[in-house]
Amino acid sequence: INAGDRVYFDFDAYAIRQDAQQILAQQAAWLVRYPAVQVQIAGNCDERGTEEYNLALGQRRANAAAAYLKAKGIAAARMTTISYGKDRPTAMGSNEQAWAQNRNATTSVR
């Protein structure tokens, strides 16, 4: 079952959107099923803003996703978070479509 590995955020925001809640709930269900699995959640930003600002915003996005999973019963000890700021874009380009793709938190198995 594909739980989805990525949730997206609005511009300059780290609140979990309604569409992201379903993906994170699926991730939580998968993690409950596989209790030995540990994950890393990476927060990412679009290219706008300073390096420092985007690193902080990316961390808040990763932390928000981790907090949602924790609220669904996933132990905090099973999760690590990291921010890549704007250093690892998903989509290349300087337009709203690319920026929207790059505002995300990505969960990967460790």
SULDARA-V753337 format. One record per residue. N is the residue number from 0. RES is the residue in one letter. SS is DSSP state (2 for helix, 1 for strand, 0 for the rest). OMEGA is omega in degrees with one decimal (999 if undefined). BURIAL is # if it has 9 or more other C-alpha atoms within 8 Angstrom, else .. Layout:
n:N res:RES ss:SS omega:OMEGA burial:BURIAL
n:N res:RES ss:SS omega:OMEGA burial:BURIAL
This chain:
n:0 res:I ss:0 omega:178.5 burial:.
n:1 res:N ss:0 omega:-178.6 burial:.
n:2 res:A ss:0 omega:-174.6 burial:#
n:3 res:G ss:0 omega:-175.2 burial:.
n:4 res:D ss:0 omega:-169.7 burial:#
n:5 res:R ss:1 omega:172.6 burial:#
n:6 res:V ss:1 omega:-174.4 burial:#
n:7 res:Y ss:1 omega:-176.8 burial:#
n:8 res:F ss:0 omega:174.1 burial:#
n:9 res:D ss:0 omega:179.6 burial:#
n:10 res:F ss:0 omega:175.1 burial:.
n:11 res:D ss:0 omega:-176.4 burial:.
n:12 res:A ss:0 omega:175.6 burial:.
n:13 res:Y ss:0 omega:175.7 burial:#
n:14 res:A ss:0 omega:178.7 burial:.
n:15 res:I ss:0 omega:179.5 burial:#
n:16 res:R ss:0 omega:-179.5 burial:#
n:17 res:Q ss:2 omega:179.4 burial:.
n:18 res:D ss:2 omega:178.5 burial:.
n:19 res:A ss:2 omega:-179.3 burial:#
n:20 res:Q ss:2 omega:179.6 burial:#
n:21 res:Q ss:2 omega:-179.9 burial:.
n:22 res:I ss:2 omega:179.3 burial:#
n:23 res:L ss:2 omega:175.9 burial:#
n:24 res:A ss:2 omega:176.3 burial:#
n:25 res:Q ss:2 omega:176.3 burial:#
n:26 res:Q ss:2 omega:179.8 burial:#
n:27 res:A ss:2 omega:179.1 burial:#
n:28 res:A ss:2 omega:178.5 burial:.
n:29 res:W ss:2 omega:179.7 burial:#
n:30 res:L ss:2 omega:175.2 burial:#
n:31 res:V ss:2 omega:-179.6 burial:#
n:32 res:R ss:2 omega:-178.7 burial:.
n:33 res:Y ss:0 omega:-171.2 burial:.
n:34 res:P ss:0 omega:179.3 burial:.
n:35 res:A ss:0 omega:-176.7 burial:.
n:36 res:V ss:0 omega:173.4 burial:#
n:37 res:Q ss:0 omega:-177.6 burial:.
n:38 res:V ss:1 omega:170.6 burial:#
n:39 res:Q ss:1 omega:178.1 burial:#
n:40 res:I ss:1 omega:-177.8 burial:#
n:41 res:A ss:1 omega:176.8 burial:#
n:42 res:G ss:1 omega:-177.0 burial:#
n:43 res:N ss:1 omega:-178.2 burial:#
n:44 res:C ss:0 omega:172.0 burial:#
n:45 res:D ss:0 omega:-171.2 burial:#
n:46 res:E ss:0 omega:-177.7 burial:.
n:47 res:R ss:0 omega:179.6 burial:.
n:48 res:G ss:0 omega:-179.4 burial:.
n:49 res:T ss:0 omega:178.0 burial:.
n:50 res:E ss:2 omega:-177.9 burial:.
n:51 res:E ss:2 omega:-179.7 burial:.
n:52 res:Y ss:2 omega:-178.0 burial:#
n:53 res:N ss:2 omega:175.0 burial:#
n:54 res:L ss:2 omega:178.8 burial:#
n:55 res:A ss:2 omega:179.4 burial:#
n:56 res:L ss:2 omega:177.2 burial:#
n:57 res:G ss:2 omega:178.4 burial:#
n:58 res:Q ss:2 omega:178.0 burial:#
n:59 res:R ss:2 omega:177.5 burial:#
n:60 res:R ss:2 omega:178.1 burial:#
n:61 res:A ss:2 omega:179.8 burial:#
n:62 res:N ss:2 omega:179.5 burial:#
n:63 res:A ss:2 omega:178.0 burial:#
n:64 res:A ss:2 omega:178.6 burial:#
n:65 res:A ss:2 omega:179.1 burial:#
n:66 res:A ss:2 omega:177.9 burial:.
n:67 res:Y ss:2 omega:178.6 burial:#
n:68 res:L ss:2 omega:178.2 burial:#
n:69 res:K ss:2 omega:178.6 burial:#
n:70 res:A ss:2 omega:177.5 burial:.
n:71 res:K ss:0 omega:173.1 burial:.
n:72 res:G ss:0 omega:179.6 burial:.
n:73 res:I ss:0 omega:-177.6 burial:#
n:74 res:A ss:0 omega:179.6 burial:.
n:75 res:A ss:2 omega:-179.5 burial:.
n:76 res:A ss:2 omega:179.8 burial:.
n:77 res:R ss:2 omega:-174.4 burial:#
n:78 res:M ss:1 omega:167.8 burial:#
n:79 res:T ss:1 omega:177.8 burial:#
n:80 res:T ss:1 omega:177.2 burial:#
n:81 res:I ss:1 omega:174.8 burial:#
n:82 res:S ss:1 omega:172.5 burial:#
n:83 res:Y ss:1 omega:-179.4 burial:#
n:84 res:G ss:1 omega:-179.8 burial:#
n:85 res:K ss:0 omega:-172.6 burial:#
n:86 res:D ss:0 omega:-178.6 burial:.
n:87 res:R ss:0 omega:-178.2 burial:.
n:88 res:P ss:0 omega:174.7 burial:#
n:89 res:T ss:0 omega:-177.5 burial:.
n:90 res:A ss:0 omega:177.0 burial:.
n:91 res:M ss:0 omega:178.1 burial:.
n:92 res:G ss:0 omega:179.4 burial:.
n:93 res:S ss:0 omega:178.9 burial:.
n:94 res:N ss:0 omega:-175.0 burial:.
n:95 res:E ss:2 omega:-179.8 burial:.
n:96 res:Q ss:2 omega:178.4 burial:.
n:97 res:A ss:2 omega:-179.6 burial:#
n:98 res:W ss:2 omega:-180.0 burial:#
n:99 res:A ss:2 omega:178.7 burial:#
n:100 res:Q ss:2 omega:-175.1 burial:#
n:101 res:N ss:2 omega:176.7 burial:#
n:102 res:R ss:0 omega:-173.1 burial:#
n:103 res:N ss:1 omega:167.4 burial:#
n:104 res:A ss:1 omega:-175.3 burial:#
n:105 res:T ss:1 omega:179.2 burial:#
n:106 res:T ss:1 omega:177.6 burial:#
n:107 res:S ss:1 omega:179.0 burial:.
n:108 res:V ss:1 omega:-179.5 burial:.
n:109 res:R ss:0 omega:999 burial:.
